[in-house]
Amino acid sequence: MRRACSGTLADMFFVDFDQERGLAVVGLAPPGTDADWIAYADAIDEMNRTIPPGVRPVLLQLIRSGMPMPSALVRRRLADLRATIRRDAINVVVSDSATLRAAQTALDWVRKPHYDSSTHAAVESAIAHVERALGSPAPGLGRLAARAELAMRR
């Protein structure tokens, strides 16, 4: 499944799934709206529900600097979503924003997720973390991330 939303070049939400391998890449770039954040949460929820049992879900999130803080309603939706993520999931957040990475890391420290979660400055570091957690290569994850990065540059 592949879905790109927010048709303007300014607002950008991107998602790409490889359900067979349990891989998903979700991207957000500024300026970002509550609708983008909701679509982002919905995509994560869909991935969580549709990856087959026995396949370990991997979510790579690309979040660009400049994304505004979502509204209180969206923050609640995101907080509720964290509780529904499968225990075997691997979540990696990649951002060019040191502030966003620090906030994500702090969130994981304050409320340790029940799944593997980490924050990175580069896609390569995130993929290396995923492959260590899986104990094997994650074929296709780099390709999905490259497609997301290309779409988010347009």
SEROTOR-130047 format. One line per 3 residues: number of its first residue (from 0); their letters; for each residue x, y, z of N, C-alpha, C, O. Coordinates in pm, whole numbers, m for minus. Example, Ala and Ser with C-alpha at 12.3 -4.5 7.8 and 13.67 -1.06 7.14 Angstrom:
<sites>
0	AS	1319:m569:780:1230:m450:780:1320:m330:780:1424:m332:846 | 1285:m225:708:1367:m106:714:1290:3:787:1341:114:804 $
</sites>
This chain:
<sites>
0	MRR	86:m117:0:0:0:0:90:123:0:187:129:75 | 57:217:m83:133:341:m88:33:456:m90:m64:454:m166 | 58:554:m8:m35:665:m1:43:794:23:124:802:116 $
3	ACS	19:892:m58:75:1025:m32:m44:1118:m18:m137:1112:m99 | m43:1202:80:m155:1290:109:m112:1436:105:5:1465:80 | m204:1526:129:m179:1670:133:m117:1715:2:4:1735:m8 $
6	GTL	m201:1731:m96:m160:1755:m232:m71:1874:m258:m11:1880:m365 | m59:1969:m168:28:2083:m195:171:2047:m162:197:1952:m88 | 264:2122:m217:404:2098:m188:439:2147:m48:536:2099:11 $
9	ADM	364:2241:5:394:2296:137:355:2198:247:435:2171:337 | 234:2145:241:191:2047:340:230:1910:288:200:1877:173 | 296:1830:368:335:1700:318:323:1592:424:379:1602:533 $
12	FFV	249:1491:387:240:1368:464:264:1256:363:208:1259:253 | 345:1160:399:379:1051:308:379:920:387:427:916:500 | 325:815:328:331:682:390:351:578:281:294:589:172 $
15	DFD	431:479:311:457:369:218:469:242:302:545:238:399 | 395:137:264:396:10:338:451:m102:249:430:m103:128 | 519:m194:311:548:m324:253:493:m423:356:565:m471:443 $
18	QER	363:m452:345:295:m533:447:352:m673:457:359:m730:567 | 393:m731:346:447:m866:347:570:m877:438:587:m976:509 | 655:m774:433:776:m773:516:755:m702:650:844:m703:735 $
21	GLA	640:m639:669:611:m569:793:677:m434:805:701:m386:915 | 707:m371:692:779:m244:691:687:m129:655:602:m141:567 | 706:m18:724:633:104:689:724:224:711:803:228:805 $
24	VVG	710:321:622:779:449:637:672:557:633:588:561:543 | 677:644:733:583:756:741:665:884:747:762:892:823 | 628:983:668:702:1108:668:612:1228:687:500:1232:635 $
27	LAP	662:1326:761:593:1453:780:692:1566:755:804:1565:806 | 649:1663:677:732:1781:652:647:1905:673:525:1900:656 | 710:2017:710:633:2138:738:567:2195:614:610:2165:502 $
30	PGT	463:2277:630:425:2332:757:344:2237:842:343:2253:964 | 277:2138:787:204:2041:868:79:2098:930:78:2209:985 | m26:2022:920:m155:2062:975:m205:1953:1068:m148:1844:1071 $
33	DAD	m309:1982:1144:m369:1877:1226:m416:1762:1138:m409:1646:1179 | m465:1792:1016:m509:1686:925:m391:1595:889:m408:1473:878 | m272:1653:869:m154:1571:841:m120:1483:960:m91:1365:944 $
36	WIA	m124:1541:1082:m94:1463:1202:m195:1349:1220:m157:1239:1260 | m322:1376:1192:m425:1271:1204:m401:1162:1100:m411:1044:1132 | m368:1201:977:m338:1102:873:m217:1017:914:m214:897:891 $
39	YAD	m119:1081:975:1:1013:1026:m39:911:1133:5:796:1127 | m120:951:1228:m165:859:1333:m248:745:1274:m232:630:1315 | m335:777:1179:m418:674:1116:m332:572:1041:m360:453:1044 $
42	AID	m226:620:975:m137:530:901:m65:435:997:m51:316:968 | m19:488:1109:48:403:1208:m50:301:1265:m15:185:1283 | m171:345:1293:m274:254:1343:m304:144:1241:m316:27:1276 $
45	EMN	m316:182:1114:m343:84:1009:m230:m17:998:m255:m137:987 | m106:31:1002:8:m60:996:3:m158:1112:23:m278:1094 | m24:m107:1230:m29:m189:1350:m135:m299:1338:m114:m411:1384 $
48	RTI	m247:m267:1275:m357:m363:1263:m339:m462:1147:m390:m573:1154 | m267:m422:1041:m268:m503:920:m143:m586:895:m144:m675:811 | m35:m558:968:84:m643:952:48:m780:1008:1:m790:1121 $
51	PPG	71:m885:931:28:m1019:975:96:m1063:1105:210:m1028:1131 | 24:m1142:1186:87:m1200:1305:208:m1283:1259:204:m1345:1153 | 312:m1284:1339:432:m1357:1302:531:m1274:1222:646:m1315:1203 $
54	VRP	488:m1158:1174:577:m1065:1104:600:m948:1198:505:m883:1242 | 725:m920:1230:757:m813:1324:745:m678:1254:817:m652:1158 | 655:m590:1302:636:m461:1237:755:m367:1261:808:m358:1372 $
57	VLL	794:m298:1157:899:m197:1165:841:m67:1109:792:m63:997 | 849:38:1188:802:170:1146:919:267:1151:979:289:1256 | 950:325:1036:1051:428:1027:978:559:1002:909:575:901 $
60	QLI	994:653:1094:926:783:1083:1028:890:1046:1129:907:1114 | 1002:962:938:1086:1074:896:1010:1202:930:904:1229:873 | 1063:1279:1021:996:1403:1062:1092:1518:1042:1198:1524:1106 $
63	RSG	1057:1609:954:1143:1722:920:1130:1835:1021:1026:1854:1083 | 1239:1908:1036:1238:2023:1127:1135:2124:1078:1105:2133:959 | 1083:2199:1172:983:2300:1139:839:2252:1154:746:2330:1137 $
66	MPM	821:2123:1186:684:2075:1207:628:2144:1331:691:2142:1437 | 511:2203:1319:452:2270:1435:400:2167:1536:370:2053:1501 | 390:2211:1658:331:2127:1764:186:2100:1726:112:2193:1696 $
69	PSA	145:1974:1729:4:1946:1699:m87:1999:1810:m42:2026:1921 | m213:2013:1777:m311:2060:1875:m324:1961:1990:m277:1847:1980 | m388:2004:2097:m410:1918:2214:m488:1792:2175:m459:1683:2224 $
72	LVR	m587:1807:2088:m667:1693:2043:m577:1590:1972:m589:1470:1996 | m490:1637:1885:m401:1547:1811:m297:1486:1907:m266:1367:1895 | m246:1564:1999:m150:1509:2096:m215:1396:2177:m149:1297:2207 $
75	RRL	m341:1412:2212:m413:1305:2284:m425:1182:2195:m404:1070:2242 | m458:1201:2067:m470:1089:1973:m336:1015:1961:m333:892:1959 | m226:1090:1954:m94:1029:1944:m57:953:2072:0:844:2066 $
78	ADL	m91:1010:2187:m64:944:2314:m144:814:2324:m91:711:2367 | m271:818:2286:m355:698:2289:m301:592:2192:m306:472:2222 | m252:637:2078:m199:545:1978:m81:465:2032:m69:346:2004 $
81	RAT	6:531:2108:125:462:2163:84:337:2242:155:237:2240 | m29:343:2310:m73:230:2392:m120:111:2308:m128:m1:2359 | m151:133:2181:m206:26:2098:m102:m42:2008:m132:m141:1942 $
84	IRR	19:11:2006:124:m44:1920:160:m186:1966:170:m213:2086 | 178:m273:1871:214:m411:1902:344:m417:1982:437:m340:1957 | 350:m509:2077:468:m524:2163:594:m560:2084:704:m524:2125 $
87	DAI	579:m630:1973:695:m673:1896:740:m568:1794:834:m592:1718 | 676:m453:1792:708:m349:1694:844:m285:1721:891:m278:1835 | 905:m240:1612:1028:m161:1619:993:m25:1558:952:m17:1443 $
90	NVV	1011:80:1637:980:216:1593:1109:296:1593:1178:305:1695 | 1143:355:1478:1261:441:1471:1217:576:1415:1150:584:1312 | 1254:681:1485:1223:818:1443:1352:879:1391:1455:874:1458 $
93	VSD	1344:938:1272:1459:1006:1213:1418:1151:1191:1316:1179:1128 | 1498:1242:1244:1468:1384:1226:1596:1464:1212:1698:1433:1274 | 1589:1566:1129:1701:1660:1114:1697:1766:1223:1784:1854:1227 $
96	SAT	1600:1760:1311:1584:1857:1419:1634:1798:1551:1579:1702:1603 | 1741:1859:1605:1792:1814:1734:1687:1832:1843:1679:1751:1935 | 1608:1937:1834:1503:1962:1934:1398:1852:1929:1356:1802:2034 $
99	LRA	1356:1815:1811:1255:1710:1797:1312:1576:1847:1242:1501:1915 | 1437:1546:1812:1498:1421:1860:1506:1420:2012:1479:1317:2074 | 1543:1532:2072:1551:1540:2218:1413:1521:2281:1400:1451:2381 $
102	AQT	1311:1583:2222:1175:1569:2276:1127:1424:2265:1066:1373:2359 | 1154:1358:2153:1113:1219:2135:1186:1129:2233:1126:1039:2292 | 1315:1152:2251:1394:1072:2346:1343:1093:2488:1328:997:2564 $
105	ALD	1314:1218:2523:1261:1247:2657:1126:1179:2677:1100:1123:2784 | 1042:1183:2577:911:1117:2586:930:968:2612:860:911:2696 | 1023:905:2542:1048:763:2562:1106:735:2701:1082:628:2757 $
108	WVR	1182:828:2757:1237:810:2892:1128:824:2996:1118:744:3090 | 1045:927:2980:940:954:3077:834:844:3074:787:799:3179 | 796:804:2958:693:700:2941:748:593:2849:719:591:2729 $
111	KPH	829:504:2907:896:401:2828:792:318:2753:702:259:2814 | 804:314:2621:708:235:2544:731:85:2565:840:42:2602 | 627:8:2540:633:m137:2557:689:m205:2432:692:m328:2424 $
114	YDS	734:m127:2336:792:m175:2211:928:m107:2196:959:m12:2268 | 1010:m156:2104:1143:m101:2078:1126:35:2009:1067:43:1902 | 1179:140:2069:1167:274:2013:1301:346:2027:1362:344:2134 $
117	STH	1345:411:1920:1470:486:1924:1461:605:1830:1375:611:1741 | 1552:700:1850:1553:825:1775:1691:844:1712:1793:816:1775 | 1694:892:1587:1818:900:1510:1824:1029:1429:1722:1088:1395 $
120	AAV	1947:1070:1398:1969:1187:1313:1977:1148:1166:1962:1233:1079 | 2002:1020:1136:2019:976:998:1947:844:974:1935:760:1063 | 1898:827:852:1828:704:813:1919:583:829:1874:477:873 $
123	ESA	2046:597:793:2139:484:801:2150:432:944:2153:311:967 | 2156:522:1040:2162:483:1181:2034:411:1224:2039:312:1296 | 1921:461:1177:1792:399:1210:1783:257:1153:1739:165:1220 $
126	IAH	1826:242:1027:1822:110:964:1917:13:1037:1883:m103:1056 | 2035:61:1077:2128:m23:1152:2064:m68:1283:2080:m184:1323 | 1993:22:1351:1923:m15:1475:1818:m123:1448:1809:m222:1521 $
129	VER	1740:m105:1343:1636:m202:1307:1699:m339:1282:1651:m440:1331 | 1808:m341:1205:1870:m468:1171:1930:m536:1293:1928:m659:1303 | 1985:m458:1389:2032:m517:1514:1915:m577:1593:1925:m687:1647 $
132	ALG	1805:m503:1599:1687:m550:1674:1627:m675:1610:1583:m766:1680 | 1625:m679:1477:1571:m796:1407:1668:m914:1411:1628:m1030:1405 | 1797:m882:1420:1898:m986:1412:1922:m1032:1269:1981:m1137:1246 $
135	SPA	1877:m952:1174:1894:m984:1032:1873:m857:950:1823:m756:1001 | 1912:m861:821:1889:m745:736:1739:m714:723:1654:m801:741 | 1710:m589:691:1570:m546:667:1559:m506:520:1556:m387:488 $
138	PGL	1554:m608:431:1551:m574:288:1429:m490:254:1317:m519:296 | 1454:m387:178:1345:m299:134:1327:m175:218:1269:m78:171 | 1376:m174:342:1355:m58:428:1428:64:374:1372:174:373 $
141	GRL	1550:47:328:1625:159:270:1557:214:147:1554:336:128 | 1501:126:64:1430:170:m57:1306:250:m21:1279:354:m81 | 1229:203:78:1110:276:122:1149:413:177:1084:513:147 $
144	AAR	1255:418:256:1300:546:313:1346:641:204:1317:760:210 | 1417:590:105:1464:675:m5:1346:732:m84:1348:849:m121 | 1243:650:m109:1123:700:m179:1055:809:m97:1011:910:m153 $
147	AEL	1046:789:35:982:890:120:1062:1020:117:1005:1128:102 | 1193:1009:130:1277:1129:129:1264:1204:m3:1259:1327:m4 | 1260:1130:m115:1243:1194:m245:1108:1265:m254:1101:1379:m301 $
150	AMR	1003:1199:m211:869:1260:m215:862:1384:m127:797:1482:m163 | 930:1381:m13:924:1493:79:1009:1612:34:994:1723:85 | 1099:1589:m62:1180:1699:m116:1108:1777:m223:1146:1890:m253 $
153	R	1004:1719:m280:933:1782:m392:848:1898:m346:782:1962:m427 $
</sites>
